[in-house]
Structures are given as C-alpha cells and as structure tokens.
Amino acid sequence: MKVKIRAGSFRMSLVLPLGMAPWITKWIPQAAFDNMRARTKPPYDQLVTKETCRMLIGECIGALKGHKGLEIVHVEAADGTFVSIVL
C-alpha cells in the first residue's frame, strides 16, 4: 500500500506492505481500543477488540491483493492539500 500526502511545501510518501497490517495492529495500544469501544453503541461495542481487528484485516488481505494498484482514497482540497492511498 502506498500513502502519499502533499500539503504546501510538505510532501510525504510511505510504502506499507499489506502483509504487515495484522502485525502492526499488535502495536496499537489497548487504550485506543478502549476509547473506540466507549464511543461505540451496544451491541457492537463488544466487537471492538484488538483480536477482532487483526482477524478482519487478515481476512481482507487476500481480497485486497487481487486489486493491486486500486486507489482507495483520493482527496484534493482547495488549498492544494492532497492525500492518496493506493493498494
């Protein structure tokens, strides 16, 4: 996955392998999931867990690999700010 951000003179480009997504979710603090769970209404609040997130990402990776090159986010603001996420 390629993430590109351009805002004024600031430019950033990141390449993130899809295979690392489940591994990266292990490093998200539990407090972040607790915060998301507190803002989610029942009965869905029980699904906001690190394990569920890892399972969903793991299941989606196979489908995402079949659409390599697909641009899933493309945002251009009037001030020239640009964000693009390409698989």
N, CA, C and O of each residue as an XYZ file, in Angstrom:
348
protein
N       0.856     -1.160      0.000
C       0.000      0.000      0.000
C       0.906      1.228      0.000
O       1.906      1.279      0.717
N       0.540      2.211     -0.813
C       1.306      3.453     -0.886
C       0.443      4.592     -0.365
O      -0.700      4.757     -0.790
N       0.989      5.370      0.549
C       0.292      6.528      1.104
C       1.089      7.767      0.706
O       2.283      7.865      0.987
N       0.409      8.720      0.044
C       1.058      9.966     -0.369
C       0.298     11.136      0.228
O      -0.928     11.204      0.138
N       1.040     12.064      0.842
C       0.453     13.267      1.436
C       1.251     14.462      0.939
O       2.481     14.471      0.980
N       0.526     15.471      0.469
C       1.169     16.693     -0.010
C       0.365     17.873      0.516
O      -0.826     17.993      0.228
N       1.010     18.744      1.283
C       0.353     19.927      1.846
C       1.341     21.084      1.804
O       2.274     21.141      2.604
N       1.135     21.992      0.881
C       2.053     23.122      0.742
C       3.428     22.632      0.339
O       3.572     21.960     -0.682
N       4.436     22.955      1.124
C       5.793     22.502      0.823
C       6.107     21.153      1.459
O       7.192     20.609      1.254
N       5.169     20.612      2.227
C       5.361     19.322      2.895
C       4.935     18.194      1.963
O       3.829     18.215      1.422
N       5.810     17.210      1.777
C       5.498     16.035      0.970
C       5.959     14.797      1.717
O       7.066     14.751      2.253
N       5.091     13.793      1.744
C       5.447     12.547      2.418
C       4.893     11.385      1.608
O       3.764     11.435      1.120
N       5.692     10.350      1.472
C       5.270      9.150      0.769
C       5.711      7.948      1.593
O       6.880      7.834      1.961
N       4.779      7.058      1.879
C       5.071      5.860      2.663
C       4.677      4.624      1.874
O       3.651      4.620      1.193
N       5.474      3.588      1.959
C       5.130      2.298      1.378
C       4.942      1.335      2.540
O       5.873      1.081      3.304
N       3.736      0.803      2.667
C       3.402     -0.106      3.760
C       2.979     -1.450      3.182
O       1.949     -1.519      2.511
N       3.735     -2.523      3.417
C       3.340     -3.836      2.913
C       2.035     -4.304      3.562
O       1.873     -4.204      4.779
N       1.108     -4.814      2.747
C      -0.172     -5.293      3.273
C       0.014     -6.444      4.250
O      -0.757     -6.583      5.199
N       1.020     -7.261      4.028
C       1.258     -8.405      4.904
C       1.615     -8.015      6.327
O       1.485     -8.824      7.245
N       2.066     -6.779      6.516
C       2.435     -6.324      7.856
C       1.256     -5.767      8.642
O       1.391     -5.494      9.835
N       0.103     -5.592      8.002
C      -1.046     -4.965      8.661
C      -1.472     -5.692      9.942
O      -1.662     -5.033     10.963
N      -1.631     -7.033      9.932
C      -2.010     -7.687     11.198
C      -0.935     -7.519     12.281
O      -1.256     -7.384     13.461
N       0.320     -7.528     11.880
C       1.415     -7.378     12.831
C       1.421     -5.970     13.422
O       1.682     -5.790     14.612
N       1.133     -4.978     12.589
C       1.123     -3.589     13.057
C       0.013     -3.367     14.070
O       0.184     -2.584     15.005
N      -1.129     -4.042     13.904
C      -2.237     -3.857     14.845
C      -1.874     -4.354     16.241
O      -2.478     -3.926     17.225
N      -0.900     -5.248     16.337
C      -0.460     -5.692     17.663
C       0.147     -4.545     18.455
O       0.137     -4.570     19.686
N       0.675     -3.542     17.765
C       1.363     -2.437     18.426
C       0.446     -1.264     18.754
O       0.884     -0.293     19.371
N      -0.830     -1.342     18.346
C      -1.782     -0.287     18.709
C      -2.098     -0.445     20.191
O      -2.438     -1.549     20.615
N      -2.002      0.598     20.987
C      -2.242      0.475     22.430
C      -3.678      0.040     22.738
O      -4.620      0.415     22.040
N      -3.818     -0.749     23.789
C      -5.136     -1.208     24.217
C      -6.028     -0.024     24.590
O      -7.249     -0.104     24.450
N      -5.439      1.058     25.056
C      -6.215      2.254     25.413
C      -6.956      2.814     24.199
O      -8.052      3.355     24.346
N      -6.379      2.693     23.007
C      -7.053      3.164     21.793
C      -8.313      2.347     21.535
O      -9.346      2.898     21.156
N      -8.230      1.039     21.740
C      -9.406      0.189     21.555
C     -10.442      0.457     22.644
O     -11.644      0.424     22.379
N      -9.985      0.719     23.859
C     -10.916      1.054     24.945
C     -11.668      2.349     24.631
O     -12.866      2.456     24.894
N     -10.960      3.327     24.069
C     -11.576      4.597     23.695
C     -12.611      4.392     22.583
O     -13.708      4.948     22.646
N     -12.261      3.591     21.563
C     -13.205      3.307     20.479
C     -14.422      2.547     20.995
O     -15.550      2.803     20.575
N     -14.181      1.612     21.906
C     -15.274      0.810     22.470
C     -16.233      1.694     23.262
O     -17.444      1.474     23.227
N     -15.712      2.685     23.972
C     -16.550      3.582     24.768
C     -17.450      4.441     23.880
O     -18.539      4.831     24.301
N     -17.003      4.742     22.648
C     -17.789      5.577     21.740
C     -18.698      4.767     20.815
O     -19.435      5.343     20.015
N     -18.652      3.436     20.919
C     -19.470      2.574     20.070
C     -20.690      2.105     20.842
O     -20.587      1.734     22.012
N     -21.842      2.121     20.189
C     -23.092      1.741     20.848
C     -23.230      0.221     20.911
O     -22.748     -0.496     20.035
N     -23.904     -0.263     21.973
C     -24.176     -1.699     22.070
C     -25.076     -2.142     20.924
O     -25.861     -1.323     20.446
N     -25.016     -3.345     20.468
C     -24.187     -4.472     20.889
C     -22.836     -4.520     20.192
O     -22.064     -5.454     20.408
N     -22.534     -3.514     19.346
C     -21.316     -3.540     18.546
C     -20.063     -3.228     19.346
O     -18.955     -3.492     18.881
N     -20.217     -2.673     20.537
C     -19.047     -2.345     21.349
C     -18.253     -3.592     21.726
O     -17.051     -3.504     21.977
N     -18.906     -4.745     21.769
C     -18.212     -5.991     22.107
C     -17.268     -6.444     20.988
O     -16.363     -7.244     21.226
N     -17.474     -5.936     19.772
C     -16.652     -6.330     18.627
C     -15.392     -5.486     18.477
O     -14.515     -5.827     17.683
N     -15.288     -4.404     19.216
C     -14.134     -3.506     19.100
C     -13.025     -4.017     20.012
O     -12.843     -3.545     21.135
N     -12.290     -5.000     19.490
C     -11.161     -5.570     20.224
C      -9.966     -5.690     19.283
O     -10.119     -5.671     18.062
N      -8.814     -5.809     19.849
C      -7.602     -5.974     19.060
C      -7.651     -7.276     18.266
O      -7.220     -7.318     17.114
N      -8.173     -8.333     18.876
C      -8.243     -9.632     18.217
C      -9.188     -9.589     17.018
O      -8.879    -10.144     15.964
N     -10.340     -8.930     17.174
C     -11.293     -8.815     16.071
C     -10.694     -8.002     14.932
O     -10.865     -8.348     13.763
N     -10.006     -6.942     15.262
C      -9.369     -6.096     14.261
C      -8.327     -6.889     13.470
O      -8.289     -6.805     12.243
N      -7.500     -7.641     14.149
C      -6.478     -8.450     13.481
C      -7.114     -9.500     12.591
O      -6.631     -9.748     11.486
N      -8.204    -10.128     13.061
C      -8.879    -11.152     12.278
C      -9.481    -10.550     11.009
O      -9.349    -11.130      9.932
N     -10.141     -9.395     11.123
C     -10.750     -8.751      9.957
C      -9.697     -8.326      8.934
O      -9.888     -8.511      7.732
N      -8.608     -7.768      9.401
C      -7.538     -7.352      8.489
C      -6.932     -8.565      7.804
O      -6.671     -8.537      6.601
N      -6.707     -9.628      8.563
C      -6.157    -10.851      7.985
C      -7.053    -11.439      6.910
O      -6.561    -11.927      5.893
N      -8.360    -11.399      7.120
C      -9.304    -11.924      6.136
C      -9.377    -11.040      4.896
O      -9.595    -11.542      3.793
N      -9.201     -9.750      5.060
C      -9.321     -8.816      3.928
C      -8.066     -8.755      3.066
O      -8.140     -8.336      1.910
N      -6.934     -9.155      3.589
C      -5.683     -9.037      2.844
C      -5.742     -9.812      1.539
O      -5.282     -9.315      0.510
N      -6.300    -11.023      1.556
C      -6.401    -11.818      0.334
C      -7.201    -11.111     -0.743
O      -6.818    -11.131     -1.913
N      -8.305    -10.487     -0.365
C      -9.131     -9.763     -1.337
C      -8.421     -8.507     -1.831
O      -8.524     -8.163     -3.009
N      -7.709     -7.826     -0.952
C      -7.032     -6.590     -1.341
C      -5.873     -6.850     -2.296
O      -5.607     -6.031     -3.176
N      -5.179     -7.978     -2.136
C      -4.051     -8.287     -3.009
C      -4.497     -8.478     -4.452
O      -3.715     -8.255     -5.376
N      -5.739     -8.887     -4.656
C      -6.254     -9.060     -6.007
C      -6.553     -7.752     -6.719
O      -6.802     -7.753     -7.924
N      -6.533     -6.646     -6.008
C      -6.840     -5.335     -6.583
C      -5.652     -4.393     -6.475
O      -5.813     -3.211     -6.173
N      -4.470     -4.913     -6.720
C      -3.251     -4.118     -6.620
C      -3.307     -2.938     -7.594
O      -3.662     -3.106     -8.761
N      -2.958     -1.762     -7.116
C      -2.984     -0.556     -7.929
C      -4.273      0.240     -7.802
O      -4.377      1.333     -8.358
N      -5.258     -0.288     -7.077
C      -6.531      0.404     -6.890
C      -6.348      1.569     -5.925
O      -5.818      1.392     -4.828
N      -6.780      2.749     -6.328
C      -6.698      3.927     -5.459
C      -7.961      3.971     -4.608
O      -9.056      4.184     -5.128
N      -7.808      3.767     -3.289
C      -8.978      3.695     -2.413
C      -9.305      5.036     -1.769
O     -10.436      5.247     -1.330
N      -8.337      5.947     -1.705
C      -8.589      7.297     -1.183
C      -7.883      8.290     -2.101
O      -6.699      8.139     -2.403
N      -8.621      9.306     -2.540
C      -8.052     10.387     -3.350
C      -8.757     11.672     -2.939
O      -9.920     11.887     -3.282
N      -8.053     12.523     -2.206
C      -8.639     13.762     -1.699
C      -7.747     14.926     -2.121
O      -6.537     14.916     -1.895
N      -8.371     15.928     -2.738
C      -7.671     17.161     -3.091
C      -8.481     18.326     -2.540
O      -9.647     18.499     -2.895
N      -7.871     19.119     -1.678
C      -8.542     20.279     -1.087
C      -8.267     21.522     -1.931
O      -7.357     21.537     -2.760
N      -9.063     22.557     -1.709
C      -8.909     23.810     -2.453
C      -7.560     24.476     -2.189
O      -7.037     25.180     -3.052
N      -6.995     24.257     -0.999
C      -5.707     24.881     -0.663
C      -4.512     24.094     -1.204
O      -3.368     24.462     -0.935
N      -4.750     23.022     -1.960
C      -3.669     22.247     -2.554
C      -3.275     21.019     -1.772
O      -2.405     20.269     -2.215
N      -3.884     20.785     -0.620
C      -3.592     19.593      0.163
C      -4.078     18.370     -0.600
O      -5.180     18.370     -1.148
N      -3.250     17.325     -0.634
C      -3.539     16.137     -1.423
C      -3.225     14.901     -0.590
O      -2.163     14.820      0.027
N      -4.148     13.932     -0.570
C      -3.933     12.654      0.107
C      -4.370     11.558     -0.848
O      -5.453     11.625     -1.430
N      -3.523     10.546     -1.008
C      -3.836      9.422     -1.878
C      -3.381      8.136     -1.205
O      -2.278      8.069     -0.663
N      -4.241      7.105     -1.241
C      -3.875      5.779     -0.737
C      -4.140      4.788     -1.858
O      -5.276      4.638     -2.310
N      -3.082      4.107     -2.305
C      -3.154      3.152     -3.408
C      -2.727      1.787     -2.895
O      -1.724      1.659     -2.192
N      -3.505      0.760     -3.257
C      -3.136     -0.604     -2.859
C      -1.987     -1.090     -3.703
O      -1.524     -2.217     -3.527
